[in-house]
Structure formats: structure tokens, C-alpha cells
Amino acid sequence: MFWSFRENLGGLDHINKALCRRIFGLAPDRYLHKIIESDPQKYRAVMDDLDQPLACRLCGYQLLHIELIGFGFATICSSQAHLYVKNVEEIAGFARSLPLNEQ
């Protein structure tokens, strides 16, 4: 299995955000509102069957639905979404470049 230092830093950041949220009592929608305000047409909260926002199992922040133009949607933790939101066009291009059976 390939070990990536960058992936482990991302995982540690996610765990750190979980600890900070619990210690300081931060709201689960802290990151979500900032992202949705940037482009309400492209981003929205992930809701369950009872129309309640779903939260990440690791950190407790709410999940975000990102539209990948020309491909579909992706779901990601809002606390980790800043890099994905910044690079959403590149991610959509990568998804379109995959062979049809890989999508």
C-alpha cells in the first residue's frame, strides 16, 4: 500500500478539527455556510430523509454536496471542502477523463 504524507496530514487536520469542535463547542454548520454563500447554485447541505443535515462521522461538521459540472455530484465533509471547492473545475475535468466503466 502506498503511503502519502500529504494524505496523512489531511487526516490529522480532520481529526484536529473534530477535537476543536468538541472542545470549543463549535457549531456543526461552521464551514458549510461560508461555502454555500460563495455559490448557492453549486453547493448545498446533504440532507437525510427527515430533511435534517447529515454530519461527518469523524468530525461532526455537516456534509456538503458539490456539483461537478458535466459529471454529477460529490459529497464531502464541509470542514475539509476548502481545497475541493477551490479546485472543483479541475476535479470535474478529471472525472470526465475517466473511462466510462470507471465512473
Beta strands, then each sheet from edge to edge (+ up, - down):
strand 1: 43-45
strand 2: 63-68
strand 3: 72-77
sheet 1: 1+ 2- 3+
end
